[in-house]
Amino acid sequence: MNRIKELRIFFVITFFITWALWLPSVLKALGISVPIGFLIISMMASFTPSIVGLILHRRFLGTELFKIDMRERLTFYFKKRWLIGILILFFGTSTVSYFLMRLFVRNFVPVNTMPWYMAPLVFIQILLIGGALGEEFGWRGFVLPRLLKITRPMYASLILGVLWSIWHLPLFFMEGTVQSNMPIWQFMIQNIVIAYFYTWLYKRTSGNLWMMIYLHAIANTASALVPYWQNDIGRYIGLGVLILAGGLVYWFERNSALSDSRES
């Protein structure tokens, strides 16, 4: 089976199951009475990408190749400097965006934010049930390696960033979600830029899935603690800072590649 067909199967199944599970929460937000049991089940929707990704990955690779692939990509043998680098990157861009936003919005009052001393608990919550574990075995475990086989990293990031954003669509209709605070096009552009960082780190760490999960958890934790995204100006500034950071990473990578080619 070719990779495009494998990707098509993944997205059809993942979107259908996830949106079906999120439907009760959407109906509740629209004022329709929904049994509590369905709402509890709805909370498990974010695990769909990883579950579908693991099942299909094993199905298409075969049991033995799947075990080898998972053993290689779930290794803890990676350069630990990436842990600090990711922490600095996302908390740095979020903090810079916040203080720049405050220069333009002096009367800004954040809503539903977490104090900084809660950071470890927020990180653990996001890691376990906030999307990191529930999504990354799908997006970067199943989808990204197949996209990289058929297109360039920049295009792979663009395609995955768009589809990843669309997958979140029901959250825009649920009260209290991050997505309900912003237009979908802003969320999509931001996700495309962030997808580039995922792809860059994926290639630099030989597809290490622990790093993908860690990046997801850190990025979401930074957003929970630094609420620059709670108004339009903050989101525009945040997007600009992310694009600038992405440009610097691209420039560094390109110059490193040119330097390596000259030396060889």
N, C-alpha and C positions, 0 to 999 in steps of 0.2 A: 504494500500500500504506500502511495507516495505521500510526502510530508504535507502537501497542501490539503489532501483529503483527511489526513490525521488531524490537522489543525481545525478543519471545518467541523469534524465530528466533536472535537473538544469544545469548541465555542457553542455549538448548538446545544449540546447536553448541559454545559455549565450555565449558559444563560437561561435555559428553560427551567432547570431545577432551582437555581438561585432566585429568579424572579417569582416563581411559584411559591417559594418559601417566604419571600418578602411581602407577598400580596396581602396577608392579614394585617401587617403593620401599616401598609399603605391605606387599606380600607379604614383602619382605626383612625388614621390621621385625617381622613375625609369625613369622619363623624359617623361611620358605620359601626355598629356593635359587632365585636368579634370575640368568641370564647377565649379565655385566658390561655388555654392549652395551645391554640394555634399561634398565639403571640410568643409563647415560650419556644415553640418549634421554629418560629421565624428568626429567633436569635442565632440559630445554628447555620443560617444561610451563608455566612462568610466563610465557612469551611468547605463549601462546595468546590471551588477551584482546585484546592489541594487534593481532595478526595478523588475527584474526577481525573485530575492529572496523574496521580499515582496509579489508579486503576488502568487507565489507557496506556500509560508509559510501560507498565508491565505487560499489558496485552500486546502492544506492538513490538516490544523488544524481545519478549520471551523471559521466562523466569530467571535463567542463569545470567543473561546479559543485564537484566534489571538489577540483580543483586550486585553485580560488579560495578555498574554505573552508580548506584546509590552509595556503595562503599567508598568510591572515589570522590563523589561530590558532597558527602557528608563527613569528610575528614576534618579533624581539628588542626591539621598541620597546614597552617597558613600564616603569613606574616602578621603578627599581632598589631603592627603599626596601623593596619587598616581599621581596627576597632577605634583607635583614637582619632584617626583621620575622618571617619564617618561622623563621629560625635562632634568634632569641631566644625565640619562642613555644614551640617544641618542646624545645629544650635547657633553656629556663627551666622549663617544666612538669615535665620529666623530672628535673631536678636538685632542684627543690623537693620533688617526690614522694619522691625517694631519701632526702633528709635528714630528711623527716618520718617516713618508714618506719624509719630508723635510730633514731629516738627510741623506737620500740616494739619493735624487733627488734635488740637490742644485739649479739647474737652472730651476726649475719648474715654468711654467707660466700658471695660471688657465685660463680657457676659459668660457665665459658667466656666470660668477658668480655674486651673489647679495651681495651688501654691508650689513653689519650687521644691520645698522639702518633701513633697509628694512624688517627686520624679521617679524614684525607684519603684514605687507601687504602680504608678501610671505605666511605666515601661513594662513591668511584668504583666499587667492587665492587657495591654496592647499586644504583647508578645504571644500570650496564650489564647485570648479570645477577641482581640481587636483587629484581626486581619493578617498579622504577620505569618503565623504558622498556618492559618486557614487558607491563605492565598498563594504563598510563594512556591509551593510544590507544583502549583498549576502554572502561574505566569512565568516564573523563571526556571522552574523545574521541567515543565513540559513544552510550553510555547516558545520561549526565547531560543533554546538550542535548535529547534526546528526552523525558526525564522532565519537564524544566522546561517543555516545551510542553504537557504534559497535567496538571500538578499544581503545587502551590506548592513553593518551595525547601525548606521544612522537611520536607514529605512526600517530596520527591524524595531528600533526604538519608537519610531513614528507610528507604525502599525499597531504595536502592542500598547502604546500610550493611548491611542484612540479607542481601541476595543476595551481596554482596561477601564477607561473612563465611562464608556457606554454601559458596561456591566454594572456600574454604580447608580445607574439612572433611577431606580426606585427610591433610593435614599434621598433624592431631591424632593420627594413628596412626603417624607416622614418628618414630623416635628422633632426638633432637638438635634438633628444630625448636622455635621459640619457642612455637608452638601446643601442642606436647606438654606444656608446663609449666603449662597453665591450662585451666579448664573452658571449653567453647565459648560458654556464655552470657556469661561475662566478656569474652571476646574479641569477641563480637557487640556488646555494649553499647559497648565501647570504640571499635569500628569505626564504629558509628552516630554517635557524638560526633565522631570524626575526619572522617567523611564530611560533617558540617556545615561544618567548616573548609574542606574542599575546595570545597564548593558556594559558600560565602561568597567565597573567593578567586577561584573561577571567574567569578562575577558581577562582582567588582571589577576583574578584568583582562580582561573581554570574552572569556572562554573560552580564555585563552592556555594552550596545552598544555605549553609549556616550564615554566611555573609549576607546573602539576599534577605534572609529572615531578620537578621540584626539591623540591616539598613532600613527595612520597612518599619520595624519597631521604633528605631531612633527617629526617623522622619515624622512618624505620627506622634511620638512623645513630644518632640519639639513643637509641633503645631498645638498640642494640648496645653503646653506650658507658656508659649509665647503667642498671644492671640493677634498677631498683626493682620491676619486674614479676615477679621470680623468687620471690615468695611472696604469699600471699593478702592480707596486710595492705598490702603495697606496691601491689598491683593495685587494691585498694579506694581507697587514698589517691590513686593516680595517676588513677583514674577521677573521683574527686571534684575533683581539681585541674583536669582537662580540662573537666569540666562547668562549673566556676566560670569558667574562661577563656572557654568558649563563651558563657556567660551575659553576661560582660562585653562580648564582641564583639557579641552581639545587642543589648544595651542601648545600646552606642555607635552601632550602625547605626540603631536605631530613633530615637534622639534626633537623629542627623544628618539622617534623613529628615524628622522633624518640623520641625527648624530650617530645612531647605531649603524645605519647603512654606509655612512662615510668611513666609519672605523673598520667595517668588514671589507 
